[in-house]
Protein backbone atom coordinates (compact mmCIF):
# COMPACT_ATOMS: atom_id res chain seq x y z
CA UNK A 1 0.00 0.00 0.00
CA UNK A 2 1.36 3.41 -0.96
CA UNK A 3 0.08 6.97 -0.97
CA UNK A 4 -1.68 6.62 2.38
CA UNK A 5 -1.41 10.38 3.02
CA UNK A 6 -1.10 11.46 -0.61
CA UNK A 7 -1.56 15.18 -1.19
CA UNK A 8 -1.69 16.05 2.50
CA UNK A 9 0.53 18.43 4.46
CA UNK A 10 1.97 17.55 7.88
CA UNK A 11 3.43 19.88 10.51
CA UNK A 12 6.03 18.06 12.62
CA UNK A 13 7.92 19.39 15.63
CA UNK A 14 11.30 18.04 16.70
CA UNK A 15 11.89 16.99 13.11
CA UNK A 16 15.66 17.46 12.86
CA UNK A 17 16.50 13.93 13.96
CA UNK A 18 15.29 10.94 15.96
CA UNK A 19 11.59 10.17 15.99
CA UNK A 20 10.64 13.48 14.39
CA UNK A 21 12.87 12.92 11.37
CA UNK A 22 11.59 9.38 11.05
CA UNK A 23 7.96 10.57 11.14
CA UNK A 24 8.67 13.23 8.52
CA UNK A 25 10.35 10.83 6.14
CA UNK A 26 7.71 8.12 6.64
CA UNK A 27 4.85 10.52 5.91
CA UNK A 28 6.74 11.87 2.90
CA UNK A 29 7.18 8.32 1.60
CA UNK A 30 3.40 8.02 1.67
CA UNK A 31 2.76 11.26 -0.19
CA UNK A 32 2.74 14.12 2.34
CA UNK A 33 4.51 17.45 2.10
CA UNK A 34 6.11 18.52 5.36
CA UNK A 35 6.49 21.60 7.56
CA UNK A 36 9.45 20.57 9.72
CA UNK A 37 10.65 22.51 12.74
CA UNK A 38 13.20 21.97 15.47
CA UNK A 39 14.98 24.10 18.06
CA UNK A 40 18.38 23.25 16.51
CA UNK A 41 20.43 24.39 19.49
CA UNK A 42 21.52 23.17 22.90
CA UNK A 43 19.06 23.91 25.69
CA UNK A 44 20.17 24.48 29.26
CA UNK A 45 20.04 21.46 31.56
CA UNK A 46 19.75 18.93 28.73
CA UNK A 47 22.63 16.51 29.36
CA UNK A 48 23.00 15.16 25.82
CA UNK A 49 23.84 16.84 22.51
CA UNK A 50 20.74 18.27 20.89
CA UNK A 51 19.94 18.81 17.22
CA UNK A 52 21.73 21.24 14.94
CA UNK A 53 20.76 23.26 11.85
CA UNK A 54 22.68 20.66 9.83
CA UNK A 55 20.44 17.93 11.23
CA UNK A 56 17.33 19.78 10.11
CA UNK A 57 18.85 20.34 6.67
CA UNK A 58 19.48 16.60 6.41
CA UNK A 59 15.85 15.90 7.25
CA UNK A 60 14.79 18.30 4.51
CA UNK A 61 17.07 16.56 2.02
CA UNK A 62 15.59 13.18 2.94
CA UNK A 63 12.06 14.51 2.40
CA UNK A 64 12.99 15.99 -0.98
CA UNK A 65 14.55 12.63 -1.82
CA UNK A 66 11.04 11.19 -1.56
CA UNK A 67 9.86 13.70 -4.16
CA UNK A 68 7.98 15.80 -1.63
CA UNK A 69 8.08 19.49 -0.73
CA UNK A 70 9.34 20.70 2.64
CA UNK A 71 9.45 23.96 4.57
CA UNK A 72 11.76 24.18 7.59
CA UNK A 73 12.21 26.58 10.49
CA UNK A 74 14.30 26.71 13.64
CA UNK A 75 11.79 27.26 16.44
CA UNK A 76 11.62 26.52 20.17
CA UNK A 77 8.22 25.00 20.96
CA UNK A 78 8.03 27.24 24.04
CA UNK A 79 7.79 30.20 21.63
CA UNK A 80 4.16 30.44 20.50
CA UNK A 81 4.76 33.40 18.20
CA UNK A 82 7.64 31.55 16.52
CA UNK A 83 5.50 28.45 16.09
CA UNK A 84 2.65 30.42 14.58
CA UNK A 85 4.94 32.22 12.16
CA UNK A 86 6.49 28.92 11.06
CA UNK A 87 3.13 27.23 10.51
CA UNK A 88 1.60 30.26 8.81
CA UNK A 89 4.56 30.46 6.44
CA UNK A 90 4.49 26.74 5.73
CA UNK A 91 0.78 26.69 4.98
CA UNK A 92 1.14 29.76 2.75
CA UNK A 93 3.75 27.89 0.70
CA UNK A 94 2.28 24.38 0.73
CA UNK A 95 -1.39 25.36 0.58
CA UNK A 96 -3.05 23.42 3.39
CA UNK A 97 -2.63 21.55 6.68
CA UNK A 98 -3.98 18.08 7.38
CA UNK A 99 -1.70 16.47 9.98
CA UNK A 100 -0.06 17.76 13.16
CA UNK A 101 2.61 15.69 14.89
CA UNK A 102 3.57 17.42 18.15
CA UNK A 103 6.67 15.36 18.79
CA UNK A 104 9.33 17.68 20.22
CA UNK A 105 10.52 16.86 23.71
CA UNK A 106 13.51 16.78 26.02
CA UNK A 107 15.01 14.71 28.78
CA UNK A 108 17.00 16.19 31.61
CA UNK A 109 18.47 15.16 34.94
CA UNK A 110 16.22 13.27 37.31
CA UNK A 111 15.82 12.54 40.97
CA UNK A 112 13.13 12.06 43.58
CA UNK A 113 10.37 14.64 43.20
CA UNK A 114 10.87 15.97 46.73
CA UNK A 115 14.51 16.75 45.87
CA UNK A 116 14.12 17.86 42.25
CA UNK A 117 15.46 21.28 41.31
CA UNK A 118 12.72 23.68 40.28
CA UNK A 119 14.47 24.72 37.06
CA UNK A 120 14.55 21.09 35.90
CA UNK A 121 10.82 20.78 36.59
CA UNK A 122 10.05 24.05 34.81
CA UNK A 123 12.07 23.15 31.70
CA UNK A 124 10.46 19.72 31.45
CA UNK A 125 6.89 20.97 31.82
CA UNK A 126 7.44 23.97 29.55
CA UNK A 127 8.83 21.89 26.67
CA UNK A 128 7.17 18.49 26.99
CA UNK A 129 3.71 19.72 27.97
CA UNK A 130 3.45 23.43 27.25
CA UNK A 131 5.25 22.99 23.93
CA UNK A 132 2.75 20.35 22.84
CA UNK A 133 -0.18 22.62 23.68
CA UNK A 134 1.39 25.60 21.91
CA UNK A 135 2.20 23.52 18.82
CA UNK A 136 -1.41 22.42 18.41
CA UNK A 137 -2.74 25.87 19.32
CA UNK A 138 -0.56 27.46 16.63
CA UNK A 139 -1.38 24.95 13.90
CA UNK A 140 -4.91 23.66 14.31
CA UNK A 141 -6.69 26.87 13.19
CA UNK A 142 -5.40 26.15 9.67
CA UNK A 143 -6.89 22.67 9.88
CA UNK A 144 -10.22 24.06 11.05
CA UNK A 145 -10.22 26.69 8.31
CA UNK A 146 -9.58 24.02 5.66
CA UNK A 147 -12.86 22.29 6.55
CA UNK A 148 -11.43 18.90 5.52
CA UNK A 149 -10.94 17.47 9.00
CA UNK A 150 -7.53 16.18 9.95
CA UNK A 151 -5.39 14.22 12.38
CA UNK A 152 -3.42 15.42 15.38
CA UNK A 153 -0.87 13.06 16.94
CA UNK A 154 0.84 13.89 20.23
CA UNK A 155 4.01 12.14 21.35
CA UNK A 156 3.72 10.96 24.93
CA UNK A 157 5.50 7.92 26.39
CA UNK A 158 4.88 4.79 28.39
CA UNK A 159 5.75 7.28 31.13
CA UNK A 160 2.48 8.97 30.24
CA UNK A 161 0.56 5.85 31.26
CA UNK A 162 2.47 4.53 34.26
CA UNK A 163 4.88 5.81 36.89
CA UNK A 164 8.64 5.42 37.07
CA UNK A 165 10.81 6.60 39.96
CA UNK A 166 13.29 9.47 39.70
CA UNK A 167 11.78 10.96 36.53
CA UNK A 168 8.57 12.28 38.07
CA UNK A 169 8.73 15.57 36.16
CA UNK A 170 8.91 13.63 32.87
CA UNK A 171 6.08 11.33 33.98
CA UNK A 172 3.95 14.33 34.97
CA UNK A 173 4.52 16.06 31.63
CA UNK A 174 3.76 12.95 29.60
CA UNK A 175 0.62 12.20 31.65
CA UNK A 176 -0.38 15.78 30.95
CA UNK A 177 -0.06 15.13 27.22
CA UNK A 178 -2.79 12.49 27.58
CA UNK A 179 -5.04 15.11 29.15
CA UNK A 180 -4.33 17.48 26.28
CA UNK A 181 -5.03 14.73 23.77
CA UNK A 182 -8.38 13.78 25.27
CA UNK A 183 -9.52 17.38 25.65
CA UNK A 184 -8.47 18.35 22.13
CA UNK A 185 -10.22 15.20 20.85
CA UNK A 186 -13.49 16.34 22.43
CA UNK A 187 -13.16 20.00 21.45
CA UNK A 188 -12.08 19.40 17.84
CA UNK A 189 -14.39 16.50 16.97
CA UNK A 190 -17.02 18.93 15.65
CA UNK A 191 -14.51 19.82 12.93
CA UNK A 192 -13.86 16.14 12.07
CA UNK A 193 -10.37 16.50 13.53
CA UNK A 194 -9.13 13.38 15.28
CA UNK A 195 -6.61 13.57 18.14
CA UNK A 196 -4.58 10.64 19.47
CA UNK A 197 -1.31 10.06 21.30
CA UNK A 198 1.53 7.60 20.84
CA UNK A 199 3.35 6.08 23.80
CA UNK A 200 6.74 4.62 22.91
CA UNK A 201 9.00 2.67 25.21
CA UNK A 202 12.77 3.19 24.91
CA UNK A 203 13.55 4.31 21.36
CA UNK A 204 16.94 4.05 19.69
CA UNK A 205 17.54 7.80 19.41
CA UNK A 206 20.10 10.19 20.95
CA UNK A 207 17.62 11.11 23.70
CA UNK A 208 17.91 7.57 25.07
CA UNK A 209 21.20 6.31 23.69
CA UNK A 210 23.63 8.60 25.47
CA UNK A 211 26.17 8.51 28.26
CA UNK A 212 23.78 9.90 30.86
CA UNK A 213 21.24 7.15 30.25
CA UNK A 214 23.90 4.46 30.33
CA UNK A 215 25.14 5.70 33.70
CA UNK A 216 21.60 6.06 35.05
CA UNK A 217 20.83 2.42 34.30
CA UNK A 218 24.30 1.06 35.11
CA UNK A 219 25.72 3.10 38.00
CA UNK A 220 27.77 0.03 38.91
CA UNK A 221 30.02 0.52 35.86
CA UNK A 222 32.63 3.22 35.30
CA UNK A 223 32.07 3.66 31.55
CA UNK A 224 28.86 1.83 30.50
CA UNK A 225 27.70 1.69 26.89
CA UNK A 226 24.76 0.35 24.85
CA UNK A 227 25.72 -3.27 25.46
CA UNK A 228 25.58 -2.65 29.21
CA UNK A 229 22.18 -0.95 28.93
CA UNK A 230 20.61 -3.71 26.86
CA UNK A 231 20.00 -6.41 29.52
CA UNK A 232 18.49 -3.86 31.90
CA UNK A 233 16.30 -2.30 29.20
CA UNK A 234 14.97 -5.73 28.24
CA UNK A 235 13.49 -6.09 31.71
CA UNK A 236 10.98 -3.35 30.92
CA UNK A 237 9.30 -5.40 28.17
CA UNK A 238 7.46 -8.67 27.66
CA UNK A 239 8.71 -9.03 24.09
CA UNK A 240 12.41 -9.97 23.97
CA UNK A 241 13.78 -6.57 22.91
CA UNK A 242 15.64 -3.82 24.75
CA UNK A 243 14.36 -0.90 22.68
CA UNK A 244 12.47 -0.12 19.51
CA UNK A 245 13.45 1.87 16.42
CA UNK A 246 12.04 5.29 15.45
CA UNK A 247 10.40 3.67 12.41
CA UNK A 248 8.27 1.53 14.73
CA UNK A 249 6.71 4.67 16.14
CA UNK A 250 6.48 6.27 12.68
CA UNK A 251 4.36 3.40 11.41
CA UNK A 252 1.88 4.06 14.21
CA UNK A 253 1.93 7.79 13.42
CA UNK A 254 1.27 7.03 9.76
CA UNK A 255 -1.70 4.85 10.63
CA UNK A 256 -3.22 7.51 12.88
CA UNK A 257 -2.59 10.17 10.23
CA UNK A 258 -4.18 8.15 7.44
CA UNK A 259 -7.82 7.65 6.53
CA UNK A 260 -7.49 4.07 7.76
CA UNK A 261 -7.94 5.56 11.23
CA UNK A 262 -10.76 7.89 10.20
CA UNK A 263 -12.88 6.97 13.22
CA UNK A 264 -10.04 6.56 15.72
CA UNK A 265 -9.85 9.47 18.16
CA UNK A 266 -9.05 9.95 21.84
CA UNK A 267 -6.79 6.88 21.89
CA UNK A 268 -3.48 6.55 23.77
CA UNK A 269 -1.60 4.02 21.61
CA UNK A 270 1.36 2.22 23.22
CA UNK A 271 4.27 1.13 21.04
CA UNK A 272 5.95 -0.52 23.96
CA UNK A 273 7.01 -4.13 23.26
CA UNK A 274 4.55 -5.15 25.96
CA UNK A 275 5.95 -2.76 28.53
CA UNK A 276 2.50 -1.81 29.80
CA UNK A 277 2.00 -5.46 30.79
CA UNK A 278 4.83 -5.29 33.31
C-alpha positions in Angstrom: 0.0 0.0 0.0 1.4 3.4 -1.0 0.1 7.0 -1.0 -1.7 6.6 2.4 -1.4 10.4 3.0 -1.1 11.5 -0.6 -1.6 15.2 -1.2 -1.7 16.0 2.5 0.5 18.4 4.5 2.0 17.6 7.9 3.4 19.9 10.5 6.0 18.1 12.6 7.9 19.4 15.6 11.3 18.0 16.7 11.9 17.0 13.1 15.7 17.5 12.9 16.5 13.9 14.0 15.3 10.9 16.0 11.6 10.2 16.0 10.6 13.5 14.4 12.9 12.9 11.4 11.6 9.4 11.0 8.0 10.6 11.1 8.7 13.2 8.5 10.4 10.8 6.1 7.7 8.1 6.6 4.8 10.5 5.9 6.7 11.9 2.9 7.2 8.3 1.6 3.4 8.0 1.7 2.8 11.3 -0.2 2.7 14.1 2.3 4.5 17.4 2.1 6.1 18.5 5.4 6.5 21.6 7.6 9.5 20.6 9.7 10.6 22.5 12.7 13.2 22.0 15.5 15.0 24.1 18.1 18.4 23.3 16.5 20.4 24.4 19.5 21.5 23.2 22.9 19.1 23.9 25.7 20.2 24.5 29.3 20.0 21.5 31.6 19.7 18.9 28.7 22.6 16.5 29.4 23.0 15.2 25.8 23.8 16.8 22.5 20.7 18.3 20.9 19.9 18.8 17.2 21.7 21.2 14.9 20.8 23.3 11.9 22.7 20.7 9.8 20.4 17.9 11.2 17.3 19.8 10.1 18.9 20.3 6.7 19.5 16.6 6.4 15.9 15.9 7.3 14.8 18.3 4.5 17.1 16.6 2.0 15.6 13.2 2.9 12.1 14.5 2.4 13.0 16.0 -1.0 14.5 12.6 -1.8 11.0 11.2 -1.6 9.9 13.7 -4.2 8.0 15.8 -1.6 8.1 19.5 -0.7 9.3 20.7 2.6 9.4 24.0 4.6 11.8 24.2 7.6 12.2 26.6 10.5 14.3 26.7 13.6 11.8 27.3 16.4 11.6 26.5 20.2 8.2 25.0 21.0 8.0 27.2 24.0 7.8 30.2 21.6 4.2 30.4 20.5 4.8 33.4 18.2 7.6 31.5 16.5 5.5 28.5 16.1 2.6 30.4 14.6 4.9 32.2 12.2 6.5 28.9 11.1 3.1 27.2 10.5 1.6 30.3 8.8 4.6 30.5 6.4 4.5 26.7 5.7 0.8 26.7 5.0 1.1 29.8 2.8 3.7 27.9 0.7 2.3 24.4 0.7 -1.4 25.4 0.6 -3.1 23.4 3.4 -2.6 21.5 6.7 -4.0 18.1 7.4 -1.7 16.5 10.0 -0.1 17.8 13.2 2.6 15.7 14.9 3.6 17.4 18.2 6.7 15.4 18.8 9.3 17.7 20.2 10.5 16.9 23.7 13.5 16.8 26.0 15.0 14.7 28.8 17.0 16.2 31.6 18.5 15.2 34.9 16.2 13.3 37.3 15.8 12.5 41.0 13.1 12.1 43.6 10.4 14.6 43.2 10.9 16.0 46.7 14.5 16.8 45.9 14.1 17.9 42.2 15.5 21.3 41.3 12.7 23.7 40.3 14.5 24.7 37.1 14.5 21.1 35.9 10.8 20.8 36.6 10.1 24.0 34.8 12.1 23.1 31.7 10.5 19.7 31.5 6.9 21.0 31.8 7.4 24.0 29.6 8.8 21.9 26.7 7.2 18.5 27.0 3.7 19.7 28.0 3.4 23.4 27.2 5.3 23.0 23.9 2.8 20.3 22.8 -0.2 22.6 23.7 1.4 25.6 21.9 2.2 23.5 18.8 -1.4 22.4 18.4 -2.7 25.9 19.3 -0.6 27.5 16.6 -1.4 25.0 13.9 -4.9 23.7 14.3 -6.7 26.9 13.2 -5.4 26.1 9.7 -6.9 22.7 9.9 -10.2 24.1 11.1 -10.2 26.7 8.3 -9.6 24.0 5.7 -12.9 22.3 6.6 -11.4 18.9 5.5 -10.9 17.5 9.0 -7.5 16.2 10.0 -5.4 14.2 12.4 -3.4 15.4 15.4 -0.9 13.1 16.9 0.8 13.9 20.2 4.0 12.1 21.4 3.7 11.0 24.9 5.5 7.9 26.4 4.9 4.8 28.4 5.7 7.3 31.1 2.5 9.0 30.2 0.6 5.9 31.3 2.5 4.5 34.3 4.9 5.8 36.9 8.6 5.4 37.1 10.8 6.6 40.0 13.3 9.5 39.7 11.8 11.0 36.5 8.6 12.3 38.1 8.7 15.6 36.2 8.9 13.6 32.9 6.1 11.3 34.0 4.0 14.3 35.0 4.5 16.1 31.6 3.8 13.0 29.6 0.6 12.2 31.6 -0.4 15.8 31.0 -0.1 15.1 27.2 -2.8 12.5 27.6 -5.0 15.1 29.2 -4.3 17.5 26.3 -5.0 14.7 23.8 -8.4 13.8 25.3 -9.5 17.4 25.6 -8.5 18.3 22.1 -10.2 15.2 20.8 -13.5 16.3 22.4 -13.2 20.0 21.4 -12.1 19.4 17.8 -14.4 16.5 17.0 -17.0 18.9 15.7 -14.5 19.8 12.9 -13.9 16.1 12.1 -10.4 16.5 13.5 -9.1 13.4 15.3 -6.6 13.6 18.1 -4.6 10.6 19.5 -1.3 10.1 21.3 1.5 7.6 20.8 3.4 6.1 23.8 6.7 4.6 22.9 9.0 2.7 25.2 12.8 3.2 24.9 13.6 4.3 21.4 16.9 4.0 19.7 17.5 7.8 19.4 20.1 10.2 21.0 17.6 11.1 23.7 17.9 7.6 25.1 21.2 6.3 23.7 23.6 8.6 25.5 26.2 8.5 28.3 23.8 9.9 30.9 21.2 7.1 30.2 23.9 4.5 30.3 25.1 5.7 33.7 21.6 6.1 35.0 20.8 2.4 34.3 24.3 1.1 35.1 25.7 3.1 38.0 27.8 0.0 38.9 30.0 0.5 35.9 32.6 3.2 35.3 32.1 3.7 31.5 28.9 1.8 30.5 27.7 1.7 26.9 24.8 0.4 24.9 25.7 -3.3 25.5 25.6 -2.7 29.2 22.2 -0.9 28.9 20.6 -3.7 26.9 20.0 -6.4 29.5 18.5 -3.9 31.9 16.3 -2.3 29.2 15.0 -5.7 28.2 13.5 -6.1 31.7 11.0 -3.3 30.9 9.3 -5.4 28.2 7.5 -8.7 27.7 8.7 -9.0 24.1 12.4 -10.0 24.0 13.8 -6.6 22.9 15.6 -3.8 24.8 14.4 -0.9 22.7 12.5 -0.1 19.5 13.4 1.9 16.4 12.0 5.3 15.4 10.4 3.7 12.4 8.3 1.5 14.7 6.7 4.7 16.1 6.5 6.3 12.7 4.4 3.4 11.4 1.9 4.1 14.2 1.9 7.8 13.4 1.3 7.0 9.8 -1.7 4.8 10.6 -3.2 7.5 12.9 -2.6 10.2 10.2 -4.2 8.1 7.4 -7.8 7.6 6.5 -7.5 4.1 7.8 -7.9 5.6 11.2 -10.8 7.9 10.2 -12.9 7.0 13.2 -10.0 6.6 15.7 -9.8 9.5 18.2 -9.0 9.9 21.8 -6.8 6.9 21.9 -3.5 6.5 23.8 -1.6 4.0 21.6 1.4 2.2 23.2 4.3 1.1 21.0 6.0 -0.5 24.0 7.0 -4.1 23.3 4.6 -5.1 26.0 5.9 -2.8 28.5 2.5 -1.8 29.8 2.0 -5.5 30.8 4.8 -5.3 33.3 
